[in-house]
């Protein structure tokens, strides 16, 4: 069993091929595949408790200094992460998973982190075609928002009204909207949002260090990307 766990961790962290792991551990390739497919969902289920939406008093107690003046009520910073997958066989699945941003077929996730940098929300996977707005609504993220909450995001998250209906505020970098230039106050606020939003980009960057996420995921493993909840693809 220890060999099985080590095999899985090497696959996830180092991105070794099935053939390579077969040679290293002395298992047949079908056995390595079976171990991988059986263990990965078990590991996923047992680490779910690490993703927690914290109570507000916990957020306030751990709020970094850079948030205290302008974003004291910030409960999360959100962004999307995409994982490249092999080109699906069916035209419908190709359309579902095509990402114009990545110019490839992808699975897309919404990630939320606390101001202190802990992952507090991870959506199910969706096809790369889904917009930032759509994945935020469909993932149930808005159900986490209560009166007075502030969330920071990039310009693609055009959900200011949706957050307002929950009593919350969505802070986005300002853009000109047809004006020749932004006011000095708008420029200053955009700079401050960009400064603190870098935290979520750093978290995604740390996730990218897992070599398995740097490779194109084969179609035979796409179902493992979402713990059995295949929102992103109906038939590949």
Secondary structure, DSSP 8 states (H G I E B T S, - for coil): -HHHHHHHHHHHHH---HHHHHHHHT--HHHHHHHHHHHHHHHHHHTGGG-----HHHHHHT--HHHHTT-TTEEEEEEEEEEEB---SSHHHHHHHEETTTTEEEEEEEEEE-TTS-EEEE---EETTS-HHHHHHHTTGGGG--TT-EEEE-TT---HHHHHHTT-EEEE----TT-SS--HHHHHHHHHHHHHHHHHHHHHHHHHTSGGGTS-B-GGGGGGGGTT---S-S--
